Amino acid sequence: MPSPLRQSFDYLLPDEGIRVAPGARVRVPFGRRELTGVVVAVDHDSTVSPEKLKPLLALLDEEPLIPPHLLSLWQWAAQYYQHPIGEVMHTLMPAGLRSKGNATVKRRKSDTILPPLTPDQPPELNQEQRSAVAAIDASQGKFTCFLLDGVTGSGKTEVYLQAIGRTLELKRQALVLVPEISLTPQTLARFRQRFDVPVAVMHSGLTPRQRLNAWLEAAQGSADIIIGTRSAIFTPLARPGLIIIDEEHDNSFKQQDGFRYSARDLGVMRARREKRPIILGSATPSLESLHNARSGRYTHLHLTMRAGQAQMPRYILVDTNNQRLADGFSDALLDGIRAHLQRGNQVLIFINRRGFAPVLQCQDCGWTAECRHCDARMTLHRFPPHLRCHHCERRDPVNQHCPDCQGKNLYAAGAGTERCEAALQQIFKETPVIRVDRDATRRKDELDNLLTRINQGDPCILVGTQMLAKGHHFPGVTLVGVLDADSGLFSADFRGQEFMAQLLIQVAGRAGRAEQAGEVMIQTRHSTHQNLQTLVTQGYHALAEQLLTERQSVGMPPFGHLAMIRAEAIDALAPARFLDQICQSARQLITSNGLQNTIEVNGPFPAPMERRANRFRQQLLLRSNSRSALQHLLGELCISLDGQNSGRKVRWSIDVDPQDMI
């Protein structure tokens, strides 16, 4: 049932002649309401006394919507991620199936019907690609997890396409996950150009009816290829054949609120249960996946060369110490931009900050614009002029004077994408400057229009956030400039170095993907930092090996297992009091179960941003060298958490295998 209670509920069949199968929806009385539930089991007996059992009101599906192996995966996921089973079931179903809606595909007259295409012929593969395709082909019909570890531009997508082609020949379906909605249209176009088969698309940008149609087309087998973002991993397939998770390292595959699952990890579990191959692809694999490949759990496929005649880009570290930067740009980077534009090429400037400037400050008294609801500064935006908190989305007008001293000497410090765009347009007046960030692509089709303009190949400067770093193919870009590489070097998150390296390599990989050589210029105030030097001189995998060694020495993932219990409340003291009680319960359970040397409890302690959206946040971290022991403890703690009276004033959640420690 759609309930926060961690249990299922028993109901009577109104007639012995009615056949109900697990995975079907039923309509039942629930308190004073009538609700739609999902059947998880049918039995002759119940632990509930007969006089308390109520009959179900209606059977909504004669055939189960959710096949048995997928139903069991959903149940396992609810248990592993310590989330109420009813909320999990109803989160994973499309909105159109959460009530009495019929499980039928309906299309409006205005829905676009895509015309058949003449499929492109597959290009010639190099030896590494051929070996990867052959290994995947040999695993058809059985479970194998492949880590397709290929440098940027090495042709991983072509390996996917040829593996999918073999899957379609076997009359099976392929499920492809991408990390961002922005990548879905280009992936769809690429696949439609190759295969003349029905393709279903699933992501949060669709209407509820479009999502339901895609879900049903996949479940009924009328769609041969399903492309989607994180939640698509739960889509039923009538003829499962192959699962592909592109950019498997990307943090977008981890749900960060509510049911906090990892689509990548559940993809591996699903492939195992369906006895089908799965491909995890990345140029910068997560340390967990590299560890699994190194230990033999995954089959490691390498693509070390760029496809065609393309060469890997050359890295240049630009030391900005003691340099006066013009709106964030060094003279060396500006000279590089000018040189590449004169050759008729495109340039990409990466800065992972939206807005005009991250700080608005009074030079007379030192006042800075800070969010009244978060422990964060307000970002200055120019189009239209306003101050915005990027954590709670609060907006304030821009005053002409300081609210503290009434002075008018306000200064915008630092640079964001808007400031970079304006500065570059002023310097390179004859060259179009195209900004690609969340603010510039809010309207429907705006991102597609910008990407189409970029791919026309005319000289231009692209300015953007990590939206530009993920999987895009810009053959005209020969120079990538990174304005600030230092933020990840000193992160409070133990994964900060890994995330920094992945982001730098991914954005650098947009350079030189065609015939012309590429350059990557990285501005930094810490050019001698050992990890940054290792990354640019020896590559991502050399740094990954160093980070794995460090993680092993301190028992952090992938060599240990984490769970984070988070609590937040309007009352500043309530979260800490709540977690203190949970900490005491955890320590008692650890002692009574003899797990003192197996599970470690840290905290409670304030979150790095203690106040966000006017709520105060605290965290309790559990670390263990045994996944099963940690799961057992969490299961017992959930019973204690549900019974806490103070929990009514405190929002709390459990995050198993947390990716974001902030």
N, C-alpha and C positions, 0 to 999 in steps of 0.2 A: 504494500500500500504506500502511497505518497505520504510518508510519515517520518518524522525524525527519530522514531523509536527503532532500536536495533533488534527488530524481530519481524517474523512473518505472522500471519493471522489465519486461523482455521475457519472455514465455512462449509456448510452442508450443500451437497448437490440436491436441487429440488426434486429431481426425478432420476431414478436409477438408470433410465434409458439414455440420459444425457452423457456423452463422452467428452471429457475435458482433458486436454493434454498440457503438460508444462510448456510455458512459452506463449500461451494464449491469454488474451485479455478477458476479464469478466467485470460485470457491474455488480457492486455489493453495497449493503448498508454499512456505514462506518460512523458510529455515533449518531448524530442527528442528520447526517448527510448521506448522499449516495455518491460513491467514488468508483473510479476505474482502477482495478488492480491487475497484477500479472501473476498467473499461476506458476508456482515454483515446484510443486509436487502434488501428487494425488495419492491418498492413502485410505485404508479402511478404518483406521483408528485415530483418535485425537487425545491429547493430554488435557484438553478442555472438557469440562463436564457437559453432557449432551444438552441439558436445558439452557446452557448459555450459547450454544452454537446457533448461528443464524444462516438461513439459506441464501445462496447467491441469487441475484435478481435476473441476470441475463448473461448469456455467453456471447461475447462480441466477435470471436474468431473461431470458426469451425476447425481451421488448421492453425497450428501455433505460428505466431509471427516470428518468434525467436527460436532458431534450431537448438537442439539439446546441448551441443558442444559450446555454442556461444552463450547460452543461458548459464551454463556452469562457469564459463569465464567471467561473466558479469558477477556471479555470486562470489567467485574467488577474489575478484578485484575489490568488491565491497569489504571482504574480510581482510585482505592484505593492507588496503589503504585505510582501514578502520573507519568506514563511513556507513551510515544506516542503509541497509539493503534496499528499502523502499525508495529512498531518495536517489540512490544509484540507478535503479531500474527506470525511474521516471525522468531522470536527467538524460539518460542515454537514448530514450525513445524520442522521435520527432514530436513536436508539439501537437500535431494533428492526430496522434495516436494516444495522447494522454487522457482523452475524454472518450465520448461515445462514437467518435468519428470512424467511418468505414475505411478499411485498409484497401483502398482502390486508388489507382492513378487517375487524376483529373487534370485536364489541360484547358486553359482558356483559349479563345480564338486568337488573342493577341500574343500568345506564347510563340516564340520563334522556333521554327522547325529548321534545323541545319540541313542544307542540301548535301548529297553524296559528293565525296571528293575522289579524284584519281590519286591513289596512294603513291607517295614518293618511293623510289627505290632505295634500299639501305645503302649507305656508303661503305667503302672498303675499310675494314678494321685493321688496326695494327696488331702485332703479335700479342701484346699484353691484353688488348681488348678481346681478341679471339680466345685466349686462354680463359678469361673471366666468363665469357658467354658459354664456353664449353663446360666449365665447372658447374655453372648454374643449370645448364640444360641437363646435365647428368643427374641432378638432384630432383628433377620434376617428379612429383608424386610422393615425396618423402620430406621429412623435416631436416633442413640444414639452415643455419644462420650464417650468411655471408657478410663480412665487413668489406665493402668495396671502397678501398682506401686509395683515392686518386687525386693527384695534384689538380689545382684549378685549371680548367680548360682541357682536361685529359680525355674527355669523351665519356663520362660516366652515364650521361643521359642516353647515349647511343647503346651502351651496354643494357640499360633498362629496356630500351625499345626492342632490342633483339630478343631479350629474355621474355618480354611480353608477347612478341610474335610467336614464339614457341608455345607459350601458354595458351594463346588463342587457337593454335593448330590442334591442341589437345582438347578443345571445346571447354576450356576453363576460364574463369574470370581473374582479372588482376586488380588489386587494390593498391593505389599509389597515394602516399601521404607527402605533402609539402608543408613547410613550416609557416608560411604566410599566405594570406588571401591574395596578396599582390603577385605571387608566383603562379597562382592557379590558372589565370587566363593564358599565359604564355605556355604553360605545360599542356593545357588543353589544346591550344593551337598546334603545338608540336605533335601531339599524339593523333589528332584528327588528320594531320597532314600525312601521317604514316599509315594509319589503320582506318579502313572504311567499315567501322563497327560502331554500335551505339555506345556513347560515353556518358556517364552520370557524374555530376559535379555536386560536392557537398561542402559548404562552408557557411559561416555565420552571416555573410552578406546576402544570402538568398531569402526569399519570402518563406514563411512556414509551409505553404503549399509546394513550392519548388523543392524544399528540403524533403518533404514527405514523398513527393514523386520520385526523387532520386533514391531515397531509402527503399521504397517499394520496388523500383526497377532493379536495384541490386539484389534485393531479397528474392524476387521472382525470376531472376536470371535473364531479364530482357536487356540489361546493360552489361556489356562485356568488360568494360574498363570503368573503374570508379576512381575519381580523383578528388581528394579532399584534404582538409586540414585536420587538426588533432582529433576531433570527435568522430571522424569518419572511421577510426579503427574499430568502432563497435557496430559498423554496418553489417547486417547479415548478407552472406553471399550464397546463392543457390548452388554455384559450382566453383568453390574456392580453388584457386590455382597458385597464385603468387602474391606476396605482399612486398612492397617497396617503400622504404622510408628514406626520402631524400633529405640531405643535410641533417643526418641523424643526431649530430651534436647540438642542434639548435635548442635553446631553452624554451622555445615556443611549444615544444611537444609536451611540456609539463604544465598541467593545469594548476594555476596558482591560487585558486579559491574554491570553496565548495568541495566537490569531490576531486581531491588533488591527485589525480592519476598521471602516470607517464605513458603517453601513447607509444613511445618507442619500446619501452619494456613490456607493455601489454601486447604489442605487435609480435614480439618474440614468443610470448606465452601463447598467443592465439595460433601462430604458425605451428608451434609444437603440438597443440591439441588437434589442429586440422591436418597434421602430417603433411605440411606444404613448406616450400622454401621461402625464406625472407631475405631481402637484401637491405642492409644498412649502408647508405652511401654518404661519403663526406671527404672533403680535402683536408679537414682538420678533425679527425674522429675524437669523440669524447674519451677521456682517460679510462672510463669504465669499459667502453667498447674495445679500446686498445688492449686493456688488461685481459678481457675475455678472449680476444684473438691470440694474445701471447700465451695464454694458459691452455689453448686448444678448444675452448668452448665454441668459438666462432671460427669459420674458415676465412683466412685472411687473403684477400685478392688485392694485388697492387697494380696501380696504373701510375708509372713514374714519369711518363712523358706526355707533353701536350699533344693533342690531336693535330694532324696535318703538319704544316711547316712552322707552327707557332712555337716560340721559345719562352722559357720562364723569364719573368721581369727581373731587372737589376734593382737592388735596394740601395738607397742613399739615405743615411741618417744626417739630418740637419740639426746641429746643436744650436738651440736658441738662447742659451745662457748669455747674458750680457748683450743681447741683441734687442734693438727697438723694433717691434713688430708693427706693421701697418694693418690695423684691423685684423690681427691674427696671422698675417702673412710675412714670412721672412723674404729678404731680397733674393736669396737663392731659389726659393720656390716660385716667386714671381718670374724670375728669369727662365726657369724651367717651363712654366706655363706658356710664356711668350714663344719660346723656341718650338714647342710642340704644336702650337696653333699655327705658326708660320709654315709648318710642314703640311698643313691641311688636316690635322688630326683633332681628336677630341680629348678633353681633360676632365678628370673626375676629382673633385675636392670633397674629402670626407671630414665631417665634424659631427660628432654625436650629441649635438645640443640644438634643439629647436629654438625659434624665437630670434630676437635681435641681440639681446645681451642677457647673461644669467644674473647680473647684479645691477640694481639701480641704487646709487649711493650719493649722499650729500657730502660734498668736499669741505663744507664748513664745520659740521658737527659730527660727521661719521655715521649718521643714520643710514640704514639700509632697508629696502622694502622687503618685509618678511610676511609670510602667510600667517594670518591670525588663527588658522586651524591646523597648521602643520609646523614641525620644526624644520622649516625650509624657507629659502628665499624665493621671492616672486621673480619670474622671468619677464623681462620687457619684450613686448611684441609691438611691431610698428604698423602692421597691416591687418586690421585697424589698430590704432594705438590703444594698448591696455596692458595691465600687469596680470600674469596668470601663474597660478601654482600648478606645476605639472604632476603633482601627486594627488590633489583633491579637485583640480580643475576650477578652483575659485578664481574669479576675475574681479579686478578693481580698476578704476580709472587711473590714468597717469596724471598726477598733480603737477602743477607748474612750480610749486615751491615745496620745501621740506616741511613735513608735518610737525617736526620737533622744534626747529629753530626758525622756520618761515623763510629760510634762505632760498635763493633761486639757483644756487650753484650745484645742480644735480648732474651726476655723471654716470653714463652707462658703461660699466666695466665688463671686460670679457667679450667674447664673440659667439654668436649662434649662427644658424643657417641664414637668417634674414640679413644680418650684418655682412656676412661673407658675400652673399648675393649682391648687395648694394655696392660693396667695395669693388668687387670684380667687374661689375657693370660700369663703374666709374673709370677703372683702369683700362679695361679692354672694351672700349665703346663700340667697336665694329663687330663684336662677337656676341652671339646670344648667350645668356646665362640662364640656365634652367634649374630651378630649385625643386628637389624631390624630398619632401618630408610629409609628416602626417597632416600638417596644416595646409600644405599645397595640394593635397590629394583627397580632401574630405568629400568632395562632390563625386557623384557616380560617374564612372568612366574617365575621370580626370587623370588617374595614373596611366591608364591605357593610352590616352592621348599623348601624354608626355613621353612614354616609352616609344610610341610610334614616331614621334618627332625626333627623338634621339637616334633611333635606328635608321633614319634616313641617311645618316653618315656625314652630314654637313658639319664643319668645324663648330664646336660649341663647348661651353664649360658647364659641367654638371656639379651642382652643390647639393649634398644630401647627407642624411643620417644613415643608420644601418639598413634602412629600406633598400639602399643601393648595393649593399654588400652581399645580399643573399641570392646567389644563383643566377643573377642576370647576365646575359651575354651581350656585351657592347663591343662589337668588332672594331669600331672606330676609336676607342679609347686607348691611348698609348702612354698617358701619364696619369698616375694616381698620386694625389697629395693628401697626406694625413696631417691635420693641423695640430692635434694634441694626442700623443700616444701615451701620455704619462698617467692618465686617470686609473687605468687598470693595474699599474705597477705597485700601487700601495693601497689596494682595496682591503676593507675589513673582512670581506668574504674569502674563505680559504680557496674558493674556486676562482678568485679574481684574476690570477695570473693565467689560468687556463682560458678564461673567457677573453682576456685581452689578446692572447696569442691567436685564438680562433678568429676574432674580429679583424685583427690586422691582416692576417693571411687571406681571409675571405675578401676583404675590400681590395687588397693588393692584387688579388687574382682577377680583377676586372681589367687589368692593364695587359696589353700585348696579346690578345687572344686570337688575332688574325696573323697576317704575314709580317707586319711591322713589329719591331722589338718594343718592349714596354719598360717603363721606369716607374719606380715607387719612391717618392720622397717623403720621409717621415720626420716631422718636426718634433723635437723632444728636448727637455731640459736635463735629461738623464741618459745621454748617449752612451755612457760607459757602463750602464746597468748590465750586470752579467746576463740576466734572462733576455733582455732586449738584444744584446749582442749575439747570444746563442740563436735567437729566433731569426735574425737577418743574415747571419753568416752560415749557420748550419741547418736551418729549417725547422719547421714545426715539430717533427718527430724527435729531433734531438732534445728540444726543450721538454717535450712530453715525457721522455725518459727521465729527465732530471726531476720533473714534478712528480712522477710516479714513485721515484726513490724517496722523495721527501714525504709523500703521503704514506708510504709503507712504514717509514720510521716512526710516525706518530699515530698510526692506526686509523687514518681517515680514509673515506671512500676512494678507490674501490676495495681497500683492504679492511675496512670496517663498515659498520652500518649505522645510519643516523635516523632519528625521528625527532621532529620539533613539535612541541606543544605550544601553541600561541594563544594568548588571551588579550582581550582589549575591552575597554569600558570608558564611559564618560568620566567616571570617578577615577582620579589619578592613582589612588591606592588600591582599588579593587582588583586589578589584574595580578598584582604581586601577591596579595593575600590569597587569591584563588590558587595561584600556582604554588605557593608555599604549602598549601594543604596537599596538592597533588604530589609535590616533591616528597613530603613526608610519607604519603601512601606508597610512592614508588620505592623509597628506601626500605620500608617495611616489607614490601613484597620481594624485593631483591634479597633481603636477609632471610626471609622465611623460605625462599626457594633455593638458597645457597648459591646465588648468582653474583656474589660480591666481586669476584674476579672476572666476570663476564660482561656486566652492564655498568656503565658509569653515568651518573646524573650530574649535569652542570646547570646552575641557575637556581631560581629564576633571575633573569637580568633584563634590563630594558632593551628593547629593539634598537638598532643603530639610529633609526628615526623614531624616537619614543612616541611622539604625538603626530598622528596623521588623521586628517578629516575630523579633527576635534575629538579623537579618541586616543587614549593612552594605551600603549602596547608593551607587553612583557613576553619573554620567551623562556622555555625550559627545554634544554637539549639532552636527549638520551643517546648514548653511544655504546655500541656493543660489537664484539668480534663474532657474535653468533646471530644470524638473522632470525632463526627459529626462537631463540631465547627472547629476543627483542619483541617479536610478534606476540609471544605468550604474555609478556609483561604488559604490552599495550592493550591486549584484550581484557586483562583484569583491570587495568587503569580506566578503560572506557566505562566499566560498570560503576567505578567510583566517581568518575566525572559526571555521569548521568545523574547520580544521586546527590551532587553538591547543591545545596541551597543557594550559595553565592553565585552558582553558574547562571541563575536567572538574570542577574545583573551584568553578567560578563559574557561576551561572545568568545567562544573558544573553538579551536580546531586542532586536528592532528595532521601533520605533514610527514608522511613516511618517505624516505629517500629525498629530502628537500634539495632543491636545486638553487633556491634563492635564500640565503641566510639573512638577508636584510629585512 
